[in-house]
Amino acid sequence: MSKSVVAILEQRKAKFLASQILSPVEERLICLKEGIPYHELVEWQADDPDFAVACVQAQECALDLIEQSVYAQATTGGDGRLGLDILKALRPEKFSPNLDDAEREVQHRFFDFGGDDLHAPKDGEEPEEAEVRL
């Protein structure tokens, strides 16, 4: 790869990470927002272990920021319920310790904001008539 192609690739990776730090939503939505095909993100993560680790760290950083915001709102009389709901979904081991694994998965998928896969049939199942979407 030429130096200019590598530089552009690194800029796109950095842009993805910056967006992920600002919003802990599903990676596919960040890709859509940033104009990055999702399959490219998957390739970047597979080809570059440091980038894959950085993606996880960016997600954790975003959740840390939400956690700090919820705490600040709670101590100043604000309303941090939405932030707390997001933390319950994305950090269930800390904020929803009594949920079983199935409940955690439903909550996590809901807060990935992807939505459609929440009601998708499992592998090998046929979708019900009402679930067929075009």
BAZA-254816 format. One line per 10 residues: number of its first residue (from 1); for each residue x, y, z of N, C-alpha, C. Coordinates in nm, 4 decimals, always signed. Layout:
<pts>
NUM	X,Y,Z,X,Y,Z,X,Y,Z | ...;
</pts>
This chain:
<pts>
1	+0.0840,-0.1182,+0.0000,+0.0000,+0.0000,+0.0000,+0.0882,+0.1241,+0.0000 | +0.0449,+0.2234,-0.0751,+0.1208,+0.3478,-0.0771,+0.1018,+0.4229,+0.0546 | +0.1922,+0.5162,+0.0810,+0.1855,+0.5929,+0.2047,+0.0565,+0.6736,+0.2138 | +0.0090,+0.7265,+0.1010,-0.1143,+0.8059,+0.1049,-0.2356,+0.7190,+0.1358 | -0.2387,+0.5965,+0.0845,-0.3496,+0.5052,+0.1135,-0.3478,+0.4665,+0.2609 | -0.2298,+0.4394,+0.3135,-0.2156,+0.4051,+0.4554,-0.2600,+0.5229,+0.5419 | -0.2218,+0.6434,+0.5044,-0.2606,+0.7620,+0.5816,-0.4120,+0.7806,+0.5821 | -0.4748,+0.7602,+0.4679,-0.6210,+0.7720,+0.4600,-0.6872,+0.6656,+0.5458 | -0.6370,+0.5439,+0.5391,-0.6917,+0.4349,+0.6204,-0.6805,+0.4679,+0.7688 | -0.5655,+0.5182,+0.8106,-0.5457,+0.5530,+0.9512,-0.6389,+0.6666,+0.9933;
11	-0.6627,+0.7617,+0.9042,-0.7566,+0.8704,+0.9342,-0.8980,+0.8165,+0.9523 | -0.9371,+0.7223,+0.8668,-1.0721,+0.6639,+0.8775,-1.0870,+0.5847,+1.0069 | -0.9830,+0.5111,+1.0446,-0.9863,+0.4374,+1.1710,-0.9979,+0.5339,+1.2882 | -0.9204,+0.6414,+1.2835,-0.9238,+0.7408,+1.3921,-1.0612,+0.8059,+1.4011 | -1.1218,+0.8342,+1.2878,-1.2550,+0.8946,+1.2858,-1.3578,+0.7999,+1.3476 | -1.3464,+0.6713,+1.3158,-1.4369,+0.5724,+1.3751,-1.4199,+0.5702,+1.5270 | -1.2960,+0.5653,+1.5742,-1.2709,+0.5585,+1.7189,-1.3225,+0.6834,+1.7902 | -1.3029,+0.7992,+1.7299,-1.3523,+0.9233,+1.7906,-1.5037,+0.9197,+1.8026 | -1.5717,+0.8712,+1.7004,-1.7180,+0.8609,+1.7062,-1.7617,+0.7607,+1.8118 | -1.6874,+0.6523,+1.8242,-1.7234,+0.5506,+1.9227,-1.7062,+0.6019,+2.0649;
21	-1.6071,+0.6850,+2.0883,-1.5870,+0.7427,+2.2208,-1.7037,+0.8353,+2.2562 | -1.7540,+0.9068,+2.1573,-1.8621,+1.0016,+2.1816,-1.9978,+0.9347,+2.1978 | -2.0129,+0.8133,+2.1479,-2.1429,+0.7480,+2.1537,-2.1254,+0.5970,+2.1541 | -2.1650,+0.5307,+2.2632,-2.1444,+0.3861,+2.2723,-2.2550,+0.3056,+2.2041 | -2.2885,+0.3413,+2.0821,-2.3921,+0.2670,+2.0109,-2.3295,+0.1548,+1.9307 | -2.4123,+0.0774,+1.8676,-2.3698,-0.0358,+1.7874,-2.2725,+0.0089,+1.6794 | -2.1694,-0.0697,+1.6562,-2.0665,-0.0355,+1.5585,-2.1230,-0.0101,+1.4195 | -2.2264,-0.0848,+1.3823,-2.2851,-0.0664,+1.2490,-2.3402,+0.0750,+1.2321 | -2.3985,+0.1299,+1.3379,-2.4530,+0.2655,+1.3284,-2.3421,+0.3695,+1.3178 | -2.2331,+0.3469,+1.3875,-2.1197,+0.4389,+1.3761,-2.0649,+0.4331,+1.2337;
31	-2.0535,+0.3132,+1.1783,-2.0063,+0.2988,+1.0405,-2.0983,+0.3741,+0.9449 | -2.2276,+0.3581,+0.9635,-2.3242,+0.4269,+0.8779,-2.3056,+0.5779,+0.8873 | -2.2925,+0.6274,+1.0091,-2.2746,+0.7713,+1.0313,-2.1468,+0.8230,+0.9668 | -2.0415,+0.7450,+0.9752,-1.9107,+0.7887,+0.9258,-1.8845,+0.7491,+0.7805 | -1.9799,+0.6805,+0.7172,-1.9616,+0.6410,+0.5775,-1.8589,+0.5311,+0.5589 | -1.8485,+0.4437,+0.6573,-1.7532,+0.3327,+0.6524,-1.8331,+0.2038,+0.6349 | -1.8111,+0.1300,+0.5270,-1.8800,+0.0014,+0.5144,-1.8454,-0.0890,+0.6331 | -1.9474,-0.1521,+0.6907,-1.9258,-0.2337,+0.8104,-1.8233,-0.3443,+0.7856 | -1.8269,-0.4049,+0.6668,-1.7322,-0.5141,+0.6386,-1.5877,-0.4641,+0.6450 | -1.5655,-0.3343,+0.6132,-1.4299,-0.2790,+0.6252,-1.3869,-0.2725,+0.7717;
41	-1.4787,-0.2322,+0.8582,-1.4466,-0.2281,+1.0011,-1.4074,-0.3668,+1.0504 | -1.4839,-0.4672,+1.0111,-1.4547,-0.6045,+1.0530,-1.3163,-0.6467,+1.0017 | -1.2845,-0.6089,+0.8767,-1.1523,-0.6411,+0.8217,-1.0420,-0.5685,+0.8978 | -1.0649,-0.4401,+0.9293,-0.9646,-0.3642,+1.0042,-0.9374,-0.4309,+1.1381 | -1.0439,-0.4723,+1.2066,-1.0282,-0.5349,+1.3377,-0.9560,-0.6688,+1.3269 | -0.9843,-0.7445,+1.2205,-0.9185,-0.8742,+1.2017,-0.7716,-0.8580,+1.1639 | -0.7416,-0.7572,+1.0812,-0.6049,-0.7369,+1.0320,-0.5156,-0.6596,+1.1294 | -0.5773,-0.5858,+1.2213,-0.5014,-0.4974,+1.3096,-0.5462,-0.5179,+1.4542 | -0.4815,-0.6102,+1.5264,-0.5222,-0.6387,+1.6650,-0.5190,-0.5148,+1.7548 | -0.4262,-0.4240,+1.7297,-0.4205,-0.3016,+1.8105,-0.5452,-0.2168,+1.7885;
51	-0.5923,-0.2119,+1.6653,-0.7146,-0.1376,+1.6360,-0.8348,-0.2052,+1.7029 | -0.8390,-0.3370,+1.6997,-0.9489,-0.4094,+1.7646,-0.9531,-0.3781,+1.9144 | -0.8366,-0.3757,+1.9773,-0.8280,-0.3408,+2.1196,-0.8714,-0.1959,+2.1399 | -0.8300,-0.1072,+2.0503,-0.8678,+0.0338,+2.0609,-1.0191,+0.0516,+2.0508 | -1.0861,-0.0314,+1.9700,-1.2325,-0.0250,+1.9588,-1.2984,-0.0590,+2.0924 | -1.2492,-0.1615,+2.1570,-1.3024,-0.2009,+2.2881,-1.2760,-0.0898,+2.3897 | -1.1570,-0.0340,+2.3864,-1.1225,+0.0736,+2.4801,-1.2071,+0.1983,+2.4549 | -1.2354,+0.2289,+2.3292,-1.3190,+0.3451,+2.2966,-1.4603,+0.3253,+2.3514 | -1.5135,+0.2041,+2.3393,-1.6461,+0.1733,+2.3931,-1.6459,+0.1910,+2.5447 | -1.5426,+0.1409,+2.6102,-1.5330,+0.1544,+2.7558,-1.5193,+0.3004,+2.7976;
61	-1.4451,+0.3763,+2.7213,-1.4296,+0.5197,+2.7500,-1.5649,+0.5898,+2.7412 | -1.6424,+0.5582,+2.6375,-1.7752,+0.6188,+2.6217,-1.8646,+0.5831,+2.7404 | -1.8588,+0.4589,+2.7833,-1.9403,+0.4175,+2.8978,-1.8932,+0.4842,+3.0266 | -1.7615,+0.5033,+3.0404,-1.7092,+0.5761,+3.1569,-1.7636,+0.7188,+3.1607 | -1.7680,+0.7827,+3.0447,-1.8214,+0.9190,+3.0382,-1.9689,+0.9237,+3.0767 | -2.0452,+0.8256,+3.0308,-2.1876,+0.8194,+3.0683,-2.2007,+0.7962,+3.2182 | -2.1197,+0.7067,+3.2711,-2.1243,+0.6775,+3.4143,-2.0937,+0.8035,+3.4962 | -1.9934,+0.8785,+3.4553,-1.9599,+1.0028,+3.5249,-2.0746,+1.1037,+3.5165 | -2.1382,+1.1100,+3.4003,-2.2500,+1.2019,+3.3813,-2.3686,+1.1634,+3.4701 | -2.3976,+1.0340,+3.4773,-2.5080,+0.9863,+3.5619,-2.4792,+1.0209,+3.7080;
71	-2.3564,+0.9989,+3.7511,-2.3190,+1.0301,+3.8884,-2.3339,+1.1803,+3.9154 | -2.2856,+1.2622,+3.8215,-2.2954,+1.4081,+3.8385,-2.4416,+1.4520,+3.8456 | -2.5250,+1.3949,+3.7594,-2.6666,+1.4304,+3.7606,-2.7333,+1.3855,+3.8898 | -2.6957,+1.2694,+3.9387,-2.7556,+1.2181,+4.0620,-2.7174,+1.3027,+4.1825 | -2.5975,+1.3571,+4.1817,-2.5520,+1.4351,+4.2972,-2.5917,+1.5821,+4.2896 | -2.6430,+1.6254,+4.1740,-2.6844,+1.7654,+4.1603,-2.8343,+1.7794,+4.1404 | -2.9070,+1.6706,+4.1589,-3.0517,+1.6765,+4.1454,-3.1020,+1.6661,+4.0031 | -3.0154,+1.6318,+3.9098,-3.0565,+1.6152,+3.7701,-3.1238,+1.4810,+3.7486 | -3.1594,+1.4536,+3.6255,-3.2266,+1.3286,+3.5920,-3.1353,+1.2458,+3.5022 | -3.0730,+1.1460,+3.5576,-2.9811,+1.0624,+3.4823,-3.0387,+0.9274,+3.4464;
81	-3.1728,+0.9181,+3.4384,-3.2344,+0.7874,+3.4146,-3.1974,+0.7267,+3.2797 | -3.1935,+0.8072,+3.1740,-3.1574,+0.7515,+3.0431,-3.0158,+0.6962,+3.0466 | -2.9229,+0.7727,+3.1024,-2.7855,+0.7253,+3.1136,-2.7765,+0.5983,+3.1947 | -2.8525,+0.5921,+3.3023,-2.8528,+0.4716,+3.3850,-2.9098,+0.3526,+3.3081 | -3.0139,+0.3755,+3.2281,-3.0688,+0.2672,+3.1458,-2.9654,+0.2157,+3.0458 | -2.8912,+0.3070,+2.9861,-2.7854,+0.2666,+2.8922,-2.6794,+0.1858,+2.9653 | -2.6389,+0.2311,+3.0835,-2.5391,+0.1571,+3.1607,-2.5903,+0.0202,+3.2042 | -2.7164,+0.0103,+3.2385,-2.7733,-0.1204,+3.2749,-2.7651,-0.2167,+3.1574 | -2.7847,-0.1641,+3.0365,-2.7812,-0.2495,+2.9184,-2.6393,-0.2860,+2.8773 | -2.5480,-0.1907,+2.8831,-2.4146,-0.2140,+2.8311,-2.3105,-0.2513,+2.9363;
91	-2.3434,-0.2320,+3.0635,-2.2591,-0.2780,+3.1745,-2.3462,-0.3510,+3.2768 | -2.4130,-0.4574,+3.2332,-2.5081,-0.5244,+3.3221,-2.4434,-0.5865,+3.4446 | -2.3175,-0.6290,+3.4332,-2.2517,-0.6916,+3.5478,-2.2392,-0.5936,+3.6642 | -2.2365,-0.4646,+3.6347,-2.2235,-0.3636,+3.7386,-2.3579,-0.2990,+3.7744 | -2.4423,-0.2756,+3.6747,-2.5643,-0.1994,+3.6970,-2.6921,-0.2829,+3.6946 | -2.6839,-0.4079,+3.6537,-2.8004,-0.4975,+3.6544,-2.7562,-0.6373,+3.6972 | -2.6995,-0.6499,+3.8164,-2.6409,-0.7782,+3.8556,-2.7408,-0.8924,+3.8713 | -2.8691,-0.8623,+3.8833,-2.9666,-0.9680,+3.9057,-3.0297,-1.0210,+3.7775 | -2.9935,-0.9670,+3.6620,-3.0493,-1.0150,+3.5363,-2.9841,-1.1469,+3.4972 | -3.0634,-1.2349,+3.4354,-3.0023,-1.3559,+3.3823,-2.9460,-1.3242,+3.2433;
101	-2.8741,-1.4194,+3.1857,-2.8063,-1.3946,+3.0586,-2.9034,-1.3576,+2.9471 | -3.0199,-1.4197,+2.9421,-3.1175,-1.3906,+2.8364,-3.1686,-1.2473,+2.8484 | -3.1974,-1.2043,+2.9701,-3.2440,-1.0665,+2.9909,-3.1358,-0.9662,+2.9534 | -3.0114,-0.9976,+2.9866,-2.9008,-0.9086,+2.9511,-2.8875,-0.8955,+2.7997 | -2.9019,-1.0079,+2.7288,-2.8898,-1.0049,+2.5831,-2.9992,-0.9190,+2.5211 | -3.1225,-0.9319,+2.5698,-3.2320,-0.8506,+2.5178,-3.2045,-0.7037,+2.5457 | -3.1641,-0.6728,+2.6670,-3.1370,-0.5344,+2.7030,-3.0213,-0.4786,+2.6205 | -2.9163,-0.5569,+2.6015,-2.8014,-0.5109,+2.5249,-2.8408,-0.4843,+2.3793 | -2.9160,-0.5745,+2.3192,-2.9577,-0.5552,+2.1798,-3.0467,-0.4326,+2.1658 | -3.1325,-0.4082,+2.2632,-3.2192,-0.2916,+2.2586,-3.1363,-0.1643,+2.2572;
111	-3.0332,-0.1583,+2.3390,-2.9533,-0.0381,+2.3475,-2.8428,-0.0313,+2.2438 | -2.8279,-0.1342,+2.1621,-2.7387,-0.1226,+2.0470,-2.8040,-0.0352,+1.9414 | -2.9302,-0.0055,+1.9588,-3.0079,+0.0770,+1.8681,-3.0184,+0.0174,+1.7290 | -2.9804,-0.1095,+1.7146,-2.9955,-0.1757,+1.5856,-3.1395,-0.2165,+1.5634 | -3.2059,-0.2559,+1.6699,-3.3486,-0.2819,+1.6682,-3.3903,-0.4064,+1.5940 | -3.3658,-0.4151,+1.4640,-3.4216,-0.5224,+1.3833,-3.3810,-0.6611,+1.4297 | -3.2583,-0.6779,+1.4762,-3.2153,-0.8115,+1.5149,-3.2743,-0.8553,+1.6485 | -3.3393,-0.7631,+1.7211,-3.4027,-0.7987,+1.8481,-3.5100,-0.9036,+1.8276 | -3.5859,-0.8910,+1.7188,-3.6954,-0.9832,+1.6917,-3.6635,-1.0784,+1.5772 | -3.5404,-1.0830,+1.5360,-3.5022,-1.1696,+1.4254,-3.5067,-1.3150,+1.4694;
121	-3.5395,-1.4042,+1.3783,-3.5402,-1.5460,+1.4146,-3.3984,-1.5939,+1.4396 | -3.3845,-1.6942,+1.5239,-3.2542,-1.7517,+1.5523,-3.2097,-1.8347,+1.4325 | -3.0811,-1.8672,+1.4274,-3.0276,-1.9466,+1.3173,-3.1087,-2.0739,+1.3000 | -3.1454,-2.1016,+1.1769,-3.2204,-2.2229,+1.1459,-3.3705,-2.2092,+1.1585 | -3.4190,-2.1010,+1.2176,-3.5629,-2.0795,+1.2313,-3.6151,-2.0020,+1.1120 | -3.7379,-2.0297,+1.0767,-3.8039,-1.9537,+0.9721,-3.8731,-1.8336,+1.0355 | -3.8659,-1.7159,+0.9719,-3.9358,-1.6002,+1.0293,-4.0864,-1.6183,+1.0210 | -4.1545,-1.5667,+1.1226,-4.2987,-1.5701,+1.1178,-4.3451,-1.4694,+1.0148 | -4.4677,-1.4869,+0.9664,-4.5209,-1.3999,+0.8617,-4.5090,-1.2522,+0.8973 | -4.5395,-1.2159,+1.0224,-4.5379,-1.0764,+1.0639,-4.3961,-1.0212,+1.0740;
131	-4.2968,-1.1100,+1.0814,-4.1600,-1.0631,+1.0987,-4.0853,-1.0412,+0.9662 | -4.1448,-1.0807,+0.8573,-4.0781,-1.0640,+0.7276,-4.0742,-0.9172,+0.6944 | -3.9529,-0.8665,+0.6709,-3.9350,-0.7248,+0.6397,-3.8611,-0.7115,+0.5086 | -3.9001,-0.6168,+0.4299,-3.8319,-0.5936,+0.3017,-3.7478,-0.4700,+0.3093;
</pts>
